[in-house]
Amino acid sequence: MEKCVQCGVSADVQPVVAIMNVNDASKLKNAVPINVNGQWAALPICTKCHQEPKLKAHFHLRSNYKQGLVKAGSSNLGG
């Protein structure tokens, strides 16, 4: 079970991830990353919180979160 990083609701697999700086993510109560790439973490987030975000993050569908982690710190957003 995964908890949404914003509201804490549980699901087997959350559909979206929030890409955040590891330092910022570590300050959050429900921060359990599904993957970390250097200074960036992918954290599970539910659909409702993705649609009404209170977090400063980049959001990606679960299926392409690895690209989001790679691009997070890049100055070339084209990848």
CYANA upper distance limits for C-alpha pairs under 8 A (distance plus 0.5 A):
  1 MET  CA     10 SER  CA      6.68
  1 MET  CA     11 ALA  CA      5.97
  1 MET  CA     12 ASP  CA      4.93
  1 MET  CA     13 VAL  CA      7.17
  2 GLU  CA     10 SER  CA      5.93
  2 GLU  CA     11 ALA  CA      5.99
  2 GLU  CA     12 ASP  CA      6.39
  2 GLU  CA     13 VAL  CA      6.49
  2 GLU  CA     14 GLN  CA      7.17
  2 GLU  CA     44 PRO  CA      7.45
  3 LYS  CA      7 CYS  CA      8.43
  3 LYS  CA      8 GLY  CA      5.38
  3 LYS  CA      9 VAL  CA      5.86
  3 LYS  CA     10 SER  CA      4.93
  3 LYS  CA     11 ALA  CA      7.11
  3 LYS  CA     14 GLN  CA      8.26
  3 LYS  CA     30 ASN  CA      7.15
  3 LYS  CA     32 VAL  CA      8.36
  3 LYS  CA     44 PRO  CA      7.34
  3 LYS  CA     45 ILE  CA      7.97
  4 CYS  CA      8 GLY  CA      5.06
  4 CYS  CA      9 VAL  CA      5.90
  4 CYS  CA     10 SER  CA      6.97
  4 CYS  CA     14 GLN  CA      7.59
  4 CYS  CA     30 ASN  CA      7.38
  4 CYS  CA     43 LEU  CA      8.33
  4 CYS  CA     44 PRO  CA      5.89
  4 CYS  CA     45 ILE  CA      4.79
  4 CYS  CA     46 CYS  CA      5.99
  5 VAL  CA     28 LEU  CA      7.90
  5 VAL  CA     29 LYS  CA      8.04
  5 VAL  CA     30 ASN  CA      5.23
  5 VAL  CA     31 ALA  CA      5.85
  5 VAL  CA     32 VAL  CA      7.87
  5 VAL  CA     43 LEU  CA      6.89
  5 VAL  CA     44 PRO  CA      6.51
  5 VAL  CA     45 ILE  CA      6.03
  6 GLN  CA     30 ASN  CA      7.49
  6 GLN  CA     45 ILE  CA      7.14
  6 GLN  CA     49 CYS  CA      7.12
  6 GLN  CA     53 PRO  CA      8.44
  6 GLN  CA     54 LYS  CA      7.96
  6 GLN  CA     55 LEU  CA      7.70
  7 CYS  CA     30 ASN  CA      8.40
  7 CYS  CA     49 CYS  CA      7.73
  8 GLY  CA     30 ASN  CA      6.61
  9 VAL  CA     46 CYS  CA      8.03
 13 VAL  CA     44 PRO  CA      8.41
 14 GLN  CA     44 PRO  CA      6.07
 14 GLN  CA     45 ILE  CA      6.37
 14 GLN  CA     46 CYS  CA      5.94
 14 GLN  CA     47 THR  CA      8.24
 14 GLN  CA     62 ARG  CA      8.18
 15 PRO  CA     44 PRO  CA      8.03
 15 PRO  CA     45 ILE  CA      7.65
 15 PRO  CA     46 CYS  CA      6.88
 15 PRO  CA     47 THR  CA      7.23
 15 PRO  CA     61 LEU  CA      6.81
 15 PRO  CA     62 ARG  CA      6.01
 16 VAL  CA     44 PRO  CA      6.62
 16 VAL  CA     45 ILE  CA      5.95
 16 VAL  CA     46 CYS  CA      6.84
 16 VAL  CA     47 THR  CA      7.26
 16 VAL  CA     50 HIS  CA      7.71
 16 VAL  CA     59 PHE  CA      7.31
 16 VAL  CA     60 HIS  CA      6.25
 16 VAL  CA     61 LEU  CA      5.01
 16 VAL  CA     62 ARG  CA      5.40
 17 VAL  CA     42 ALA  CA      6.27
 17 VAL  CA     43 LEU  CA      5.67
 17 VAL  CA     44 PRO  CA      5.02
 17 VAL  CA     45 ILE  CA      5.81
 17 VAL  CA     59 PHE  CA      6.22
 17 VAL  CA     60 HIS  CA      5.95
 17 VAL  CA     61 LEU  CA      6.75
 17 VAL  CA     62 ARG  CA      6.36
 17 VAL  CA     65 TYR  CA      7.18
 18 ALA  CA     41 ALA  CA      8.47
 18 ALA  CA     42 ALA  CA      6.09
 18 ALA  CA     43 LEU  CA      5.64
 18 ALA  CA     44 PRO  CA      6.86
 18 ALA  CA     45 ILE  CA      6.82
 18 ALA  CA     57 ALA  CA      6.09
 18 ALA  CA     58 HIS  CA      6.08
 18 ALA  CA     59 PHE  CA      5.15
 18 ALA  CA     60 HIS  CA      7.10
 19 ILE  CA     40 TRP  CA      7.12
 19 ILE  CA     41 ALA  CA      6.10
 19 ILE  CA     42 ALA  CA      5.13
 19 ILE  CA     43 LEU  CA      6.95
 19 ILE  CA     57 ALA  CA      5.98
 19 ILE  CA     58 HIS  CA      5.53
 19 ILE  CA     59 PHE  CA      6.65
 19 ILE  CA     60 HIS  CA      8.09
 19 ILE  CA     68 GLY  CA      7.43
 19 ILE  CA     69 LEU  CA      7.09
 19 ILE  CA     72 ALA  CA      7.79
 20 MET  CA     24 ASP  CA      7.25
 20 MET  CA     25 ALA  CA      6.62
 20 MET  CA     40 TRP  CA      6.11
 20 MET  CA     41 ALA  CA      5.91
 20 MET  CA     42 ALA  CA      7.12
 20 MET  CA     43 LEU  CA      8.19
 20 MET  CA     56 LYS  CA      8.00
 20 MET  CA     57 ALA  CA      5.74
 20 MET  CA     58 HIS  CA      7.39
 21 ASN  CA     25 ALA  CA      6.63
 21 ASN  CA     39 GLN  CA      6.26
 21 ASN  CA     40 TRP  CA      5.12
 21 ASN  CA     41 ALA  CA      6.64
 22 VAL  CA     26 SER  CA      6.52
 22 VAL  CA     36 VAL  CA      8.33
 22 VAL  CA     39 GLN  CA      5.84
 22 VAL  CA     40 TRP  CA      5.72
 22 VAL  CA     41 ALA  CA      5.98
 23 ASN  CA     27 LYS  CA      7.45
 23 ASN  CA     39 GLN  CA      8.21
 24 ASP  CA     28 LEU  CA      7.81
 25 ALA  CA     31 ALA  CA      6.42
 25 ALA  CA     41 ALA  CA      7.82
 26 SER  CA     31 ALA  CA      6.79
 27 LYS  CA     31 ALA  CA      8.21
 31 ALA  CA     43 LEU  CA      7.17
 32 VAL  CA     43 LEU  CA      6.80
 32 VAL  CA     44 PRO  CA      8.26
 33 PRO  CA     41 ALA  CA      6.43
 33 PRO  CA     42 ALA  CA      5.93
 33 PRO  CA     43 LEU  CA      5.00
 33 PRO  CA     44 PRO  CA      7.59
 34 ILE  CA     41 ALA  CA      8.13
 34 ILE  CA     42 ALA  CA      6.27
 34 ILE  CA     43 LEU  CA      6.30
 34 ILE  CA     44 PRO  CA      7.50
 35 ASN  CA     41 ALA  CA      6.40
 35 ASN  CA     42 ALA  CA      5.87
 35 ASN  CA     43 LEU  CA      7.99
 36 VAL  CA     40 TRP  CA      6.26
 36 VAL  CA     41 ALA  CA      4.83
 36 VAL  CA     42 ALA  CA      6.79
 36 VAL  CA     69 LEU  CA      8.21
 37 ASN  CA     41 ALA  CA      6.82
 37 ASN  CA     69 LEU  CA      6.77
 37 ASN  CA     70 VAL  CA      7.81
 40 TRP  CA     69 LEU  CA      6.78
 40 TRP  CA     72 ALA  CA      7.47
 40 TRP  CA     73 GLY  CA      8.15
 41 ALA  CA     69 LEU  CA      7.53
 42 ALA  CA     65 TYR  CA      7.56
 42 ALA  CA     69 LEU  CA      7.40
 45 ILE  CA     49 CYS  CA      7.00
 45 ILE  CA     50 HIS  CA      6.96
 46 CYS  CA     50 HIS  CA      6.66
 47 THR  CA     51 GLN  CA      6.72
 48 LYS  CA     52 GLU  CA      6.69
 49 CYS  CA     53 PRO  CA      5.62
 49 CYS  CA     54 LYS  CA      8.14
 50 HIS  CA     59 PHE  CA      7.73
 58 HIS  CA     68 GLY  CA      8.37
 58 HIS  CA     72 ALA  CA      8.45
 60 HIS  CA     64 ASN  CA      6.97
 60 HIS  CA     65 TYR  CA      6.06
 60 HIS  CA     68 GLY  CA      7.10
 61 LEU  CA     65 TYR  CA      6.72
 64 ASN  CA     68 GLY  CA      7.30
 65 TYR  CA     69 LEU  CA      6.81
 66 LYS  CA     70 VAL  CA      6.89
 67 GLN  CA     71 LYS  CA      6.64
 68 GLY  CA     72 ALA  CA      6.35
 69 LEU  CA     73 GLY  CA      8.34
 70 VAL  CA     74 SER  CA      7.83
 70 VAL  CA     79 GLY  CA      8.47
 71 LYS  CA     76 ASN  CA      8.27
 71 LYS  CA     77 LEU  CA      6.87
 71 LYS  CA     79 GLY  CA      6.49
 74 SER  CA     79 GLY  CA      7.85
